[in-house]
Amino acid sequence: MGRKKSNAASGLAGLVILCITSLVLFTIYVREDDGGPLHTVQLGAAEVLRPVRSLLNLAASPVQGTGDRIGNAFDGRREADLERQAREYEEDAAEAAGLRQENERLRRLVEADDPTFDYAPLARVVAPVGGQLSDKVVIDVGTEDGVKPEQPVVVGDNVLIGRTTSTVTPHTAEVMLVTDQDFAAGVRLVPPDAPAEPPEGEAPYGQGLLQTGWEGYLGVNYVDLEARVEKGDFVVTSGRAGDRELLFPPGLLVGTVETVTSLDIDQYQKIVVEPTVRPADLQEVRVVVGW
C-alpha cells in the first residue's frame, strides 16, 4: 500500500515539474527574438521532419484522389439516373397525350352518326390499292357486316371520302376515294353559315358534278356561269344530278372551293376543290349501309 502512494506522489510531482518547465520554455520563446536558441531548435526540427511530412502527404494523395474519383462517379451516376427518369417521364407524357388524342378521335367518329343513317361497324383502313390513275383503299368490313357495292364511305361528321366498289368479300371491301378519276358525285356549292336556299332575288347556289380531271385536280364540272360560287364555299352532296338520283344521300361534306375561274369563251365555271380529308390521313371509316 505504501509503495502505491509513493508512485502516485512521484507521478504528480513529475507532472508539476513538466508543466513548470513548459511554461518557462514558452515564456522564453515568446520573449526571445527570431535568432534565439528555442527558435533555432524549432527550425531545425521542422527541417528534419519535412521529408517525413512529404512522405505522409504522398501516401495520403492516392487515397484522396480515389475519394474524389469515387465522389465524381457517384455524382455522374446520379446525373445519368436523373436524365433517364426525365426521359421516361417525357415518354410517358407523350404516350398519354397520344392516347387522349386517339380516344377523342374515335369518340368523334362514333358520335358523328346521323340518326337517319344505318352504319356498318367502324372499319380500319388496312391497305392502299390501285395504280397511278386510281385512288383506292381496302377496309376490314365486308358483306357479313352489311356492306355492299356502291355504298357511301364517310369519316367524322359525315365527311364523304368515297364509295365501295364491286370488290366486297365477307370481311373486306374496296373503297374508291373521291380523288379517284373514276369517282363522280352530284354536289352543291353552299356558302358557310348560309341558308339551305339563297334568298329570293339572289343568284342560285352552284351545282355540278364532282370529278378528278386528267390534270389531277379535284373539281366540280358543269357549274353555270350565273351561279354564285366563291372561294371557301362548302362542297356537299346534292343526292341528285339533274333528274337522276345518285348513290349518295344529300348533305355529305366533301371539301371546300379552293379556286373559281371563268373566261368569256367558257360555258361553265372552272372550280377546284380542296378535299376535307386527304387519303393519306385515313385511318378509320364508316360505311353508310342505309338512309
C-alpha atoms as an extended CHARMM CRD file, in Angstrom:
* protein
*
       291  EXT
         1         1  MET       CA              0.0000000000        0.0000000000        0.0000000000  PROA      1               0.0000000000
         2         2  GLY       CA              2.8510000000        2.4110000000        0.8600000000  PROA      2               0.0000000000
         3         3  ARG       CA              4.5290000000        1.6790000000       -2.4850000000  PROA      3               0.0000000000
         4         4  LYS       CA              1.3830000000        2.6880000000       -4.4840000000  PROA      4               0.0000000000
         5         5  LYS       CA              1.1120000000        6.0090000000       -2.6250000000  PROA      5               0.0000000000
         6         6  SER       CA              4.7910000000        6.7030000000       -3.2900000000  PROA      6               0.0000000000
         7         7  ASN       CA              4.3760000000        6.0270000000       -7.0590000000  PROA      7               0.0000000000
         8         8  ALA       CA              1.3280000000        8.2970000000       -7.2750000000  PROA      8               0.0000000000
         9         9  ALA       CA              3.1600000000       11.0880000000       -5.4660000000  PROA      9               0.0000000000
        10        10  SER       CA              6.1530000000       10.7170000000       -7.7760000000  PROA      10              0.0000000000
        11        11  GLY       CA              3.8960000000       10.8780000000      -10.9030000000  PROA      11              0.0000000000
        12        12  LEU       CA              2.1590000000       14.0060000000       -9.6130000000  PROA      12              0.0000000000
        13        13  ALA       CA              5.4760000000       15.6700000000       -8.8440000000  PROA      13              0.0000000000
        14        14  GLY       CA              6.7520000000       14.8460000000      -12.3570000000  PROA      14              0.0000000000
        15        15  LEU       CA              3.6430000000       16.3390000000      -13.9380000000  PROA      15              0.0000000000
        16        16  VAL       CA              4.0460000000       19.5460000000      -11.9300000000  PROA      16              0.0000000000
        17        17  ILE       CA              7.7100000000       19.8070000000      -12.9590000000  PROA      17              0.0000000000
        18        18  LEU       CA              6.7670000000       19.2130000000      -16.6730000000  PROA      18              0.0000000000
        19        19  CYS       CA              4.1250000000       21.9390000000      -16.5600000000  PROA      19              0.0000000000
        20        20  ILE       CA              6.5430000000       24.4220000000      -14.9260000000  PROA      20              0.0000000000
        21        21  THR       CA              9.2430000000       23.5830000000      -17.4750000000  PROA      21              0.0000000000
        22        22  SER       CA              6.7920000000       24.0360000000      -20.4110000000  PROA      22              0.0000000000
        23        23  LEU       CA              5.6690000000       27.3930000000      -19.0060000000  PROA      23              0.0000000000
        24        24  VAL       CA              9.2620000000       28.5890000000      -18.6000000000  PROA      24              0.0000000000
        25        25  LEU       CA             10.2000000000       27.4910000000      -22.1500000000  PROA      25              0.0000000000
        26        26  PHE       CA              7.0760000000       29.1450000000      -23.6460000000  PROA      26              0.0000000000
        27        27  THR       CA              7.9030000000       32.4050000000      -21.7720000000  PROA      27              0.0000000000
        28        28  ILE       CA             11.4890000000       32.3570000000      -23.0460000000  PROA      28              0.0000000000
        29        29  TYR       CA             10.2530000000       31.5310000000      -26.6420000000  PROA      29              0.0000000000
        30        30  VAL       CA              7.8700000000       34.4600000000      -26.6510000000  PROA      30              0.0000000000
        31        31  ARG       CA             10.3950000000       36.9370000000      -25.2690000000  PROA      31              0.0000000000
        32        32  GLU       CA             13.4130000000       35.9840000000      -27.3670000000  PROA      32              0.0000000000
        33        33  ASP       CA             13.9420000000       37.1910000000      -30.9680000000  PROA      33              0.0000000000
        34        34  ASP       CA             13.9200000000       35.0320000000      -34.1260000000  PROA      34              0.0000000000
        35        35  GLY       CA             17.6140000000       34.1820000000      -33.6320000000  PROA      35              0.0000000000
        36        36  GLY       CA             17.1440000000       32.8130000000      -30.1250000000  PROA      36              0.0000000000
        37        37  PRO       CA             18.0630000000       29.2490000000      -29.1790000000  PROA      37              0.0000000000
        38        38  LEU       CA             14.4680000000       27.9560000000      -28.9890000000  PROA      38              0.0000000000
        39        39  HSD       CA             13.5850000000       29.3900000000      -32.4280000000  PROA      39              0.0000000000
        40        40  THR       CA             16.7560000000       27.8080000000      -33.8220000000  PROA      40              0.0000000000
        41        41  VAL       CA             15.7840000000       24.4110000000      -32.3660000000  PROA      41              0.0000000000
        42        42  GLN       CA             12.2360000000       24.7410000000      -33.8280000000  PROA      42              0.0000000000
        43        43  LEU       CA             13.5330000000       25.4940000000      -37.3130000000  PROA      43              0.0000000000
        44        44  GLY       CA             15.9450000000       22.5770000000      -37.1430000000  PROA      44              0.0000000000
        45        45  ALA       CA             13.2080000000       20.1880000000      -36.1000000000  PROA      45              0.0000000000
        46        46  ALA       CA             10.9970000000       21.4250000000      -38.9380000000  PROA      46              0.0000000000
        47        47  GLU       CA             13.7420000000       20.7350000000      -41.4860000000  PROA      47              0.0000000000
        48        48  VAL       CA             14.3120000000       17.2780000000      -40.0560000000  PROA      48              0.0000000000
        49        49  LEU       CA             10.5920000000       16.4190000000      -40.1410000000  PROA      49              0.0000000000
        50        50  ARG       CA              9.8990000000       17.8970000000      -43.6320000000  PROA      50              0.0000000000
        51        51  PRO       CA             10.7480000000       14.6600000000      -45.5440000000  PROA      51              0.0000000000
        52        52  VAL       CA              8.5070000000       12.7580000000      -43.1490000000  PROA      52              0.0000000000
        53        53  ARG       CA              5.5870000000       15.1300000000      -43.8640000000  PROA      53              0.0000000000
        54        54  SER       CA              6.2150000000       14.8370000000      -47.6320000000  PROA      54              0.0000000000
        55        55  LEU       CA              6.0870000000       11.0550000000      -47.4150000000  PROA      55              0.0000000000
        56        56  LEU       CA              2.8470000000       11.2270000000      -45.4200000000  PROA      56              0.0000000000
        57        57  ASN       CA              1.2920000000       13.6240000000      -47.9430000000  PROA      57              0.0000000000
        58        58  LEU       CA              2.4200000000       11.4130000000      -50.8430000000  PROA      58              0.0000000000
        59        59  ALA       CA              0.9110000000        8.3740000000      -49.1690000000  PROA      59              0.0000000000
        60        60  ALA       CA             -2.3390000000       10.2170000000      -48.4940000000  PROA      60              0.0000000000
        61        61  SER       CA             -2.7370000000       11.7010000000      -52.0260000000  PROA      61              0.0000000000
        62        62  PRO       CA             -3.8440000000        8.4480000000      -53.7730000000  PROA      62              0.0000000000
        63        63  VAL       CA             -6.4270000000        7.9190000000      -51.0700000000  PROA      63              0.0000000000
        64        64  GLN       CA             -7.7050000000       11.4760000000      -51.5030000000  PROA      64              0.0000000000
        65        65  GLY       CA             -7.7090000000       11.1410000000      -55.3220000000  PROA      65              0.0000000000
        66        66  THR       CA             -9.5670000000        7.8600000000      -55.0870000000  PROA      66              0.0000000000
        67        67  GLY       CA            -12.1180000000        9.5080000000      -52.8220000000  PROA      67              0.0000000000
        68        68  ASP       CA            -12.5690000000       12.3500000000      -55.3300000000  PROA      68              0.0000000000
        69        69  ARG       CA            -12.9640000000        9.8820000000      -58.1990000000  PROA      69              0.0000000000
        70        70  ILE       CA            -15.4940000000        7.8650000000      -56.2200000000  PROA      70              0.0000000000
        71        71  GLY       CA            -17.4190000000       11.0540000000      -55.4230000000  PROA      71              0.0000000000
        72        72  ASN       CA            -17.3690000000       12.1210000000      -59.0750000000  PROA      72              0.0000000000
        73        73  ALA       CA            -18.5110000000        8.6570000000      -60.1480000000  PROA      73              0.0000000000
        74        74  PHE       CA            -21.4300000000        8.8240000000      -57.7290000000  PROA      74              0.0000000000
        75        75  ASP       CA            -22.3190000000       12.3270000000      -58.9910000000  PROA      75              0.0000000000
        76        76  GLY       CA            -22.1500000000       11.1730000000      -62.6470000000  PROA      76              0.0000000000
        77        77  ARG       CA            -24.2810000000        8.1200000000      -61.9220000000  PROA      77              0.0000000000
        78        78  ARG       CA            -26.8740000000       10.2360000000      -60.1210000000  PROA      78              0.0000000000
        79        79  GLU       CA            -26.9800000000       12.7070000000      -63.0370000000  PROA      79              0.0000000000
        80        80  ALA       CA            -27.4310000000        9.8360000000      -65.5130000000  PROA      80              0.0000000000
        81        81  ASP       CA            -30.2500000000        8.4030000000      -63.3620000000  PROA      81              0.0000000000
        82        82  LEU       CA            -31.9740000000       11.7960000000      -63.2720000000  PROA      82              0.0000000000
        83        83  GLU       CA            -31.6840000000       12.1630000000      -67.0510000000  PROA      83              0.0000000000
        84        84  ARG       CA            -33.0780000000        8.6430000000      -67.5720000000  PROA      84              0.0000000000
        85        85  GLN       CA            -36.0090000000        9.3710000000      -65.2640000000  PROA      85              0.0000000000
        86        86  ALA       CA            -36.6880000000       12.6400000000      -67.1040000000  PROA      86              0.0000000000
        87        87  ARG       CA            -36.7420000000       10.8050000000      -70.4640000000  PROA      87              0.0000000000
        88        88  GLU       CA            -39.1060000000        8.1850000000      -69.0460000000  PROA      88              0.0000000000
        89        89  TYR       CA            -41.4300000000       10.9040000000      -67.7500000000  PROA      89              0.0000000000
        90        90  GLU       CA            -41.4020000000       12.6260000000      -71.1700000000  PROA      90              0.0000000000
        91        91  GLU       CA            -42.1290000000        9.3500000000      -72.9690000000  PROA      91              0.0000000000
        92        92  ASP       CA            -44.9850000000        8.5440000000      -70.5700000000  PROA      92              0.0000000000
        93        93  ALA       CA            -46.4470000000       12.0310000000      -71.0490000000  PROA      93              0.0000000000
        94        94  ALA       CA            -46.2270000000       11.7450000000      -74.8560000000  PROA      94              0.0000000000
        95        95  GLU       CA            -47.8730000000        8.3100000000      -74.7740000000  PROA      95              0.0000000000
        96        96  ALA       CA            -50.6740000000        9.5980000000      -72.5560000000  PROA      96              0.0000000000
        97        97  ALA       CA            -51.2440000000       12.5740000000      -74.8680000000  PROA      97              0.0000000000
        98        98  GLY       CA            -51.3490000000       10.2350000000      -77.8770000000  PROA      98              0.0000000000
        99        99  LEU       CA            -53.9140000000        8.0050000000      -76.1680000000  PROA      99              0.0000000000
       100       100  ARG       CA            -56.0810000000       11.0200000000      -75.3390000000  PROA      100             0.0000000000
       101       101  GLN       CA            -55.9780000000       12.1720000000      -78.9640000000  PROA      101             0.0000000000
       102       102  GLU       CA            -56.8010000000        8.6700000000      -80.2040000000  PROA      102             0.0000000000
       103       103  ASN       CA            -59.7400000000        8.3810000000      -77.7890000000  PROA      103             0.0000000000
       104       104  GLU       CA            -61.0270000000       11.8070000000      -78.8050000000  PROA      104             0.0000000000
       105       105  ARG       CA            -60.7780000000       10.9350000000      -82.4990000000  PROA      105             0.0000000000
       106       106  LEU       CA            -62.6500000000        7.6530000000      -82.0310000000  PROA      106             0.0000000000
       107       107  ARG       CA            -65.2800000000        9.4130000000      -79.9040000000  PROA      107             0.0000000000
       108       108  ARG       CA            -65.8900000000       11.9580000000      -82.6640000000  PROA      108             0.0000000000
       109       109  LEU       CA            -66.2210000000        9.1540000000      -85.1980000000  PROA      109             0.0000000000
       110       110  VAL       CA            -68.8490000000        7.3710000000      -83.1220000000  PROA      110             0.0000000000
       111       111  GLU       CA            -70.7710000000       10.4550000000      -82.0040000000  PROA      111             0.0000000000
       112       112  ALA       CA            -70.9400000000       11.8280000000      -85.5600000000  PROA      112             0.0000000000
       113       113  ASP       CA            -73.5010000000        9.2130000000      -86.5790000000  PROA      113             0.0000000000
       114       114  ASP       CA            -76.5520000000       10.6550000000      -88.3340000000  PROA      114             0.0000000000
       115       115  PRO       CA            -79.6840000000        9.1910000000      -86.7150000000  PROA      115             0.0000000000
       116       116  THR       CA            -81.2580000000        8.7890000000      -90.1590000000  PROA      116             0.0000000000
       117       117  PHE       CA            -78.3660000000        6.6380000000      -91.4150000000  PROA      117             0.0000000000
       118       118  ASP       CA            -77.5370000000        2.9920000000      -90.8460000000  PROA      118             0.0000000000
       119       119  TYR       CA            -73.8220000000        2.2960000000      -90.4710000000  PROA      119             0.0000000000
       120       120  ALA       CA            -71.6310000000       -0.7640000000      -90.6820000000  PROA      120             0.0000000000
       121       121  PRO       CA            -69.2000000000       -1.2590000000      -87.7700000000  PROA      121             0.0000000000
       122       122  LEU       CA            -66.2600000000        1.1050000000      -87.5350000000  PROA      122             0.0000000000
       123       123  ALA       CA            -63.7220000000       -0.0530000000      -90.1240000000  PROA      123             0.0000000000
       124       124  ARG       CA            -59.9640000000        0.3450000000      -90.2910000000  PROA      124             0.0000000000
       125       125  VAL       CA            -58.0680000000        1.1000000000      -93.4990000000  PROA      125             0.0000000000
       126       126  VAL       CA            -55.7380000000       -1.8690000000      -93.9850000000  PROA      126             0.0000000000
       127       127  ALA       CA            -54.1010000000       -1.2670000000      -97.3740000000  PROA      127             0.0000000000
       128       128  PRO       CA            -53.9750000000        1.0710000000     -100.3810000000  PROA      128             0.0000000000
       129       129  VAL       CA            -54.6810000000       -0.4040000000     -103.8260000000  PROA      129             0.0000000000
       130       130  GLY       CA            -54.6860000000        0.8080000000     -107.4060000000  PROA      130             0.0000000000
       131       131  GLY       CA            -52.2210000000        2.3340000000     -109.7740000000  PROA      131             0.0000000000
       132       132  GLN       CA            -51.1810000000        5.7710000000     -110.9290000000  PROA      132             0.0000000000
       133       133  LEU       CA            -54.6160000000        6.8620000000     -112.1440000000  PROA      133             0.0000000000
       134       134  SER       CA            -56.6500000000        5.2410000000     -109.3630000000  PROA      134             0.0000000000
       135       135  ASP       CA            -57.0160000000        6.0090000000     -105.6760000000  PROA      135             0.0000000000
       136       136  LYS       CA            -58.4790000000        3.1740000000     -103.6120000000  PROA      136             0.0000000000
       137       137  VAL       CA            -58.0850000000        1.5440000000     -100.1930000000  PROA      137             0.0000000000
       138       138  VAL       CA            -59.1920000000       -1.6970000000      -98.5640000000  PROA      138             0.0000000000
       139       139  ILE       CA            -61.1060000000       -1.6870000000      -95.2630000000  PROA      139             0.0000000000
       140       140  ASP       CA            -61.6910000000       -4.5420000000      -92.8230000000  PROA      140             0.0000000000
       141       141  VAL       CA            -65.5050000000       -4.8780000000      -93.0340000000  PROA      141             0.0000000000
       142       142  GLY       CA            -67.4900000000       -6.7690000000      -95.6370000000  PROA      142             0.0000000000
       143       143  THR       CA            -70.7380000000       -8.4990000000      -96.5080000000  PROA      143             0.0000000000
       144       144  GLU       CA            -71.0330000000      -10.0740000000      -93.0550000000  PROA      144             0.0000000000
       145       145  ASP       CA            -71.2120000000       -6.5060000000      -91.6880000000  PROA      145             0.0000000000
       146       146  GLY       CA            -73.9270000000       -5.4340000000      -94.1390000000  PROA      146             0.0000000000
       147       147  VAL       CA            -71.5570000000       -3.8430000000      -96.6500000000  PROA      147             0.0000000000
       148       148  LYS       CA            -72.4860000000       -3.9520000000     -100.3370000000  PROA      148             0.0000000000
       149       149  PRO       CA            -71.0950000000       -2.3990000000     -103.5170000000  PROA      149             0.0000000000
       150       150  GLU       CA            -71.8430000000        1.2450000000     -104.3170000000  PROA      150             0.0000000000
       151       151  GLN       CA            -72.3280000000        2.4470000000     -100.7140000000  PROA      151             0.0000000000
       152       152  PRO       CA            -71.0310000000        5.7890000000      -99.3200000000  PROA      152             0.0000000000
       153       153  VAL       CA            -67.9970000000        5.7350000000      -97.0440000000  PROA      153             0.0000000000
       154       154  VAL       CA            -67.5940000000        8.5770000000      -94.5410000000  PROA      154             0.0000000000
       155       155  VAL       CA            -65.4310000000        9.7790000000      -91.6710000000  PROA      155             0.0000000000
       156       156  GLY       CA            -66.0120000000       12.1920000000      -88.8020000000  PROA      156             0.0000000000
       157       157  ASP       CA            -69.0790000000       14.3790000000      -89.0960000000  PROA      157             0.0000000000
       158       158  ASN       CA            -70.3020000000       12.5310000000      -92.2230000000  PROA      158             0.0000000000
       159       159  VAL       CA            -67.4890000000       13.7040000000      -94.4690000000  PROA      159             0.0000000000
       160       160  LEU       CA            -67.6870000000       11.7310000000      -97.7220000000  PROA      160             0.0000000000
       161       161  ILE       CA            -64.3730000000       10.1230000000      -98.6280000000  PROA      161             0.0000000000
       162       162  GLY       CA            -65.5110000000        7.6060000000     -101.2580000000  PROA      162             0.0000000000
       163       163  ARG       CA            -67.7530000000        4.6330000000     -102.0320000000  PROA      163             0.0000000000
       164       164  THR       CA            -67.4480000000        0.8710000000     -102.0090000000  PROA      164             0.0000000000
       165       165  THR       CA            -66.7280000000       -0.8660000000     -105.3020000000  PROA      165             0.0000000000
       166       166  SER       CA            -67.8820000000       -4.2500000000     -106.5810000000  PROA      166             0.0000000000
       167       167  THR       CA            -64.9290000000       -5.8760000000     -104.7900000000  PROA      167             0.0000000000
       168       168  VAL       CA            -66.5320000000       -6.8170000000     -101.4740000000  PROA      168             0.0000000000
       169       169  THR       CA            -65.7390000000      -10.0150000000      -99.5510000000  PROA      169             0.0000000000
       170       170  PRO       CA            -67.2200000000      -11.3220000000      -96.2950000000  PROA      170             0.0000000000
       171       171  HSD       CA            -64.6280000000       -9.4220000000      -94.2530000000  PROA      171             0.0000000000
       172       172  THR       CA            -63.1380000000       -6.7390000000      -96.5300000000  PROA      172             0.0000000000
       173       173  ALA       CA            -64.2830000000       -4.1160000000      -99.0220000000  PROA      173             0.0000000000
       174       174  GLU       CA            -62.5500000000       -1.9790000000     -101.6000000000  PROA      174             0.0000000000
       175       175  VAL       CA            -63.2510000000        1.7610000000     -101.3920000000  PROA      175             0.0000000000
       176       176  MET       CA            -62.8790000000        4.1580000000     -104.3320000000  PROA      176             0.0000000000
       177       177  LEU       CA            -61.8770000000        7.5310000000     -102.9090000000  PROA      177             0.0000000000
       178       178  VAL       CA            -63.2760000000       10.8590000000     -104.0930000000  PROA      178             0.0000000000
       179       179  THR       CA            -59.8710000000       11.6500000000     -105.6100000000  PROA      179             0.0000000000
       180       180  ASP       CA            -60.0130000000        8.6350000000     -107.9590000000  PROA      180             0.0000000000
       181       181  GLN       CA            -60.5320000000        9.5920000000     -111.6080000000  PROA      181             0.0000000000
       182       182  ASP       CA            -63.4650000000        7.1770000000     -111.9020000000  PROA      182             0.0000000000
       183       183  PHE       CA            -65.3290000000        8.7180000000     -108.9520000000  PROA      183             0.0000000000
       184       184  ALA       CA            -68.2640000000       11.0860000000     -109.5470000000  PROA      184             0.0000000000
       185       185  ALA       CA            -70.9210000000       12.6420000000     -107.3200000000  PROA      185             0.0000000000
       186       186  GLY       CA            -73.5560000000       15.3070000000     -107.7430000000  PROA      186             0.0000000000
       187       187  VAL       CA            -72.7410000000       18.2560000000     -105.4390000000  PROA      187             0.0000000000
       188       188  ARG       CA            -73.9130000000       21.7060000000     -104.4050000000  PROA      188             0.0000000000
       189       189  LEU       CA            -71.6760000000       24.6820000000     -103.5760000000  PROA      189             0.0000000000
       190       190  VAL       CA            -73.0330000000       26.3180000000     -100.4230000000  PROA      190             0.0000000000
       191       191  PRO       CA            -71.5930000000       29.3500000000      -98.5850000000  PROA      191             0.0000000000
       192       192  PRO       CA            -70.6370000000       28.7130000000      -94.9430000000  PROA      192             0.0000000000
       193       193  ASP       CA            -73.4430000000       29.5400000000      -92.4740000000  PROA      193             0.0000000000
       194       194  ALA       CA            -75.8070000000       30.1570000000      -95.3960000000  PROA      194             0.0000000000
       195       195  PRO       CA            -79.4660000000       29.0930000000      -95.5570000000  PROA      195             0.0000000000
       196       196  ALA       CA            -80.3420000000       25.9290000000      -97.4190000000  PROA      196             0.0000000000
       197       197  GLU       CA            -81.5460000000       28.0530000000     -100.3370000000  PROA      197             0.0000000000
       198       198  PRO       CA            -80.3830000000       31.5380000000     -101.3980000000  PROA      198             0.0000000000
       199       199  PRO       CA            -82.6980000000       34.4730000000     -100.5910000000  PROA      199             0.0000000000
       200       200  GLU       CA            -85.1530000000       35.4310000000     -103.2970000000  PROA      200             0.0000000000
       201       201  GLY       CA            -83.6050000000       37.5750000000     -105.9970000000  PROA      201             0.0000000000
       202       202  GLU       CA            -80.0450000000       36.3490000000     -105.4220000000  PROA      202             0.0000000000
       203       203  ALA       CA            -78.0770000000       34.0700000000     -107.7170000000  PROA      203             0.0000000000
       204       204  PRO       CA            -78.6580000000       30.3480000000     -107.1120000000  PROA      204             0.0000000000
       205       205  TYR       CA            -76.0420000000       28.2210000000     -105.4470000000  PROA      205             0.0000000000
       206       206  GLY       CA            -73.8500000000       26.3500000000     -107.8600000000  PROA      206             0.0000000000
       207       207  GLN       CA            -74.4610000000       22.7000000000     -108.6760000000  PROA      207             0.0000000000
       208       208  GLY       CA            -72.3960000000       20.2900000000     -110.7160000000  PROA      208             0.0000000000
       209       209  LEU       CA            -70.5690000000       17.0050000000     -110.9100000000  PROA      209             0.0000000000
       210       210  LEU       CA            -67.6080000000       16.3320000000     -108.6120000000  PROA      210             0.0000000000
       211       211  GLN       CA            -64.7790000000       14.6500000000     -110.5210000000  PROA      211             0.0000000000
       212       212  THR       CA            -60.9890000000       14.4240000000     -110.7030000000  PROA      212             0.0000000000
       213       213  GLY       CA            -59.7920000000       15.6330000000     -114.0840000000  PROA      213             0.0000000000
       214       214  TRP       CA            -56.9280000000       14.3170000000     -116.1830000000  PROA      214             0.0000000000
       215       215  GLU       CA            -54.8420000000       17.1930000000     -114.8640000000  PROA      215             0.0000000000
       216       216  GLY       CA            -55.0210000000       15.5240000000     -111.4460000000  PROA      216             0.0000000000
       217       217  TYR       CA            -57.0660000000       18.0920000000     -109.5010000000  PROA      217             0.0000000000
       218       218  LEU       CA            -60.4390000000       17.5090000000     -107.8400000000  PROA      218             0.0000000000
       219       219  GLY       CA            -63.0640000000       19.8800000000     -109.2380000000  PROA      219             0.0000000000
       220       220  VAL       CA            -66.7350000000       20.4760000000     -109.9290000000  PROA      220             0.0000000000
       221       221  ASN       CA            -67.7990000000       20.3990000000     -113.5750000000  PROA      221             0.0000000000
       222       222  TYR       CA            -70.8480000000       21.8440000000     -115.3310000000  PROA      222             0.0000000000
       223       223  VAL       CA            -71.4710000000       24.7350000000     -112.9250000000  PROA      223             0.0000000000
       224       224  ASP       CA            -73.4200000000       27.5200000000     -114.6730000000  PROA      224             0.0000000000
       225       225  LEU       CA            -71.6870000000       30.8300000000     -115.1640000000  PROA      225             0.0000000000
       226       226  GLU       CA            -74.5740000000       32.6210000000     -113.4410000000  PROA      226             0.0000000000
       227       227  ALA       CA            -74.3450000000       30.5110000000     -110.2830000000  PROA      227             0.0000000000
       228       228  ARG       CA            -72.9840000000       32.0950000000     -107.1280000000  PROA      228             0.0000000000
       229       229  VAL       CA            -69.6650000000       30.3970000000     -106.2310000000  PROA      229             0.0000000000
       230       230  GLU       CA            -66.8680000000       31.7980000000     -104.0570000000  PROA      230             0.0000000000
       231       231  LYS       CA            -63.6480000000       30.5460000000     -102.5430000000  PROA      231             0.0000000000
       232       232  GLY       CA            -64.3430000000       28.8170000000      -99.2250000000  PROA      232             0.0000000000
       233       233  ASP       CA            -67.8390000000       27.5940000000     -100.1670000000  PROA      233             0.0000000000
       234       234  PHE       CA            -68.7070000000       24.1250000000      -98.8930000000  PROA      234             0.0000000000
       235       235  VAL       CA            -68.9710000000       21.3230000000     -101.4250000000  PROA      235             0.0000000000
       236       236  VAL       CA            -71.7510000000       18.9330000000     -100.2920000000  PROA      236             0.0000000000
       237       237  THR       CA            -73.5440000000       16.0790000000     -101.9950000000  PROA      237             0.0000000000
       238       238  SER       CA            -76.8380000000       17.0030000000     -103.6280000000  PROA      238             0.0000000000
       239       239  GLY       CA            -78.1690000000       13.4480000000     -103.8480000000  PROA      239             0.0000000000
       240       240  ARG       CA            -79.0410000000       14.0940000000     -107.4830000000  PROA      240             0.0000000000
       241       241  ALA       CA            -77.5010000000       15.1360000000     -110.7710000000  PROA      241             0.0000000000
       242       242  GLY       CA            -80.1630000000       16.7640000000     -112.8890000000  PROA      242             0.0000000000
       243       243  ASP       CA            -83.1840000000       14.4670000000     -112.8170000000  PROA      243             0.0000000000
       244       244  ARG       CA            -81.1260000000       11.3910000000     -111.9450000000  PROA      244             0.0000000000
       245       245  GLU       CA            -80.7180000000       10.1240000000     -108.3790000000  PROA      245             0.0000000000
       246       246  LEU       CA            -77.1520000000        9.2310000000     -107.4560000000  PROA      246             0.0000000000
       247       247  LEU       CA            -75.5280000000        6.9320000000     -104.9580000000  PROA      247             0.0000000000
       248       248  PHE       CA            -75.1750000000        9.3720000000     -102.0940000000  PROA      248             0.0000000000
       249       249  PRO       CA            -77.6140000000       10.9730000000      -99.6720000000  PROA      249             0.0000000000
       250       250  PRO       CA            -77.7170000000       14.7980000000      -99.7330000000  PROA      250             0.0000000000
       251       251  GLY       CA            -75.6710000000       16.9000000000      -97.3170000000  PROA      251             0.0000000000
       252       252  LEU       CA            -72.4330000000       14.9120000000      -97.0680000000  PROA      252             0.0000000000
       253       253  LEU       CA            -69.4520000000       17.2750000000      -96.9150000000  PROA      253             0.0000000000
       254       254  VAL       CA            -66.7170000000       16.6360000000      -99.4930000000  PROA      254             0.0000000000
       255       255  GLY       CA            -64.4800000000       19.7060000000      -99.2520000000  PROA      255             0.0000000000
       256       256  THR       CA            -64.2720000000       23.4460000000      -99.8840000000  PROA      256             0.0000000000
       257       257  VAL       CA            -63.8810000000       25.5440000000     -103.0030000000  PROA      257             0.0000000000
       258       258  GLU       CA            -60.2260000000       26.4440000000     -103.4890000000  PROA      258             0.0000000000
       259       259  THR       CA            -60.3750000000       28.4720000000     -106.7170000000  PROA      259             0.0000000000
       260       260  VAL       CA            -63.0720000000       29.7460000000     -109.1190000000  PROA      260             0.0000000000
       261       261  THR       CA            -62.2610000000       30.9530000000     -112.6340000000  PROA      261             0.0000000000
       262       262  SER       CA            -64.0930000000       31.5370000000     -115.9080000000  PROA      262             0.0000000000
       263       263  LEU       CA            -63.4350000000       33.0960000000     -119.2840000000  PROA      263             0.0000000000
       264       264  ASP       CA            -65.8090000000       34.7110000000     -121.7770000000  PROA      264             0.0000000000
       265       265  ILE       CA            -65.4480000000       31.7180000000     -124.0410000000  PROA      265             0.0000000000
       266       266  ASP       CA            -66.2490000000       29.2460000000     -121.2500000000  PROA      266             0.0000000000
       267       267  GLN       CA            -69.6600000000       27.6720000000     -120.9450000000  PROA      267             0.0000000000
       268       268  TYR       CA            -69.1260000000       26.7030000000     -117.3060000000  PROA      268             0.0000000000
       269       269  GLN       CA            -67.1000000000       27.8980000000     -114.3300000000  PROA      269             0.0000000000
       270       270  LYS       CA            -63.8230000000       26.1470000000     -113.5600000000  PROA      270             0.0000000000
       271       271  ILE       CA            -63.8200000000       25.1350000000     -109.8770000000  PROA      271             0.0000000000
       272       272  VAL       CA            -61.0400000000       23.4190000000     -107.9390000000  PROA      272             0.0000000000
       273       273  VAL       CA            -61.9390000000       21.6800000000     -104.6720000000  PROA      273             0.0000000000
       274       274  GLU       CA            -59.7890000000       21.0690000000     -101.6140000000  PROA      274             0.0000000000
       275       275  PRO       CA            -60.9720000000       17.7630000000     -100.0650000000  PROA      275             0.0000000000
       276       276  THR       CA            -61.7080000000       17.8610000000      -96.3490000000  PROA      276             0.0000000000
       277       277  VAL       CA            -59.8100000000       14.6140000000      -95.7450000000  PROA      277             0.0000000000
       278       278  ARG       CA            -56.6410000000       13.5990000000      -97.5440000000  PROA      278             0.0000000000
       279       279  PRO       CA            -56.2960000000        9.8970000000      -98.4770000000  PROA      279             0.0000000000
       280       280  ALA       CA            -53.0000000000        9.6760000000      -96.5960000000  PROA      280             0.0000000000
       281       281  ASP       CA            -54.7650000000       10.7400000000      -93.3910000000  PROA      281             0.0000000000
       282       282  LEU       CA            -57.3860000000        7.9610000000      -93.4250000000  PROA      282             0.0000000000
       283       283  GLN       CA            -57.3760000000        5.5290000000      -90.5150000000  PROA      283             0.0000000000
       284       284  GLU       CA            -60.9500000000        4.5830000000      -89.5040000000  PROA      284             0.0000000000
       285       285  VAL       CA            -64.0500000000        4.9910000000      -91.6950000000  PROA      285             0.0000000000
       286       286  ARG       CA            -67.7590000000        4.1520000000      -91.6390000000  PROA      286             0.0000000000
       287       287  VAL       CA            -69.8150000000        2.6320000000      -94.4550000000  PROA      287             0.0000000000
       288       288  VAL       CA            -73.3440000000        4.0270000000      -94.7310000000  PROA      288             0.0000000000
       289       289  VAL       CA            -75.4290000000        0.9280000000      -95.4580000000  PROA      289             0.0000000000
       290       290  GLY       CA            -78.8300000000        2.6270000000      -95.4090000000  PROA      290             0.0000000000
       291       291  TRP       CA            -80.5440000000        6.0630000000      -95.3520000000  PROA      291             0.0000000000
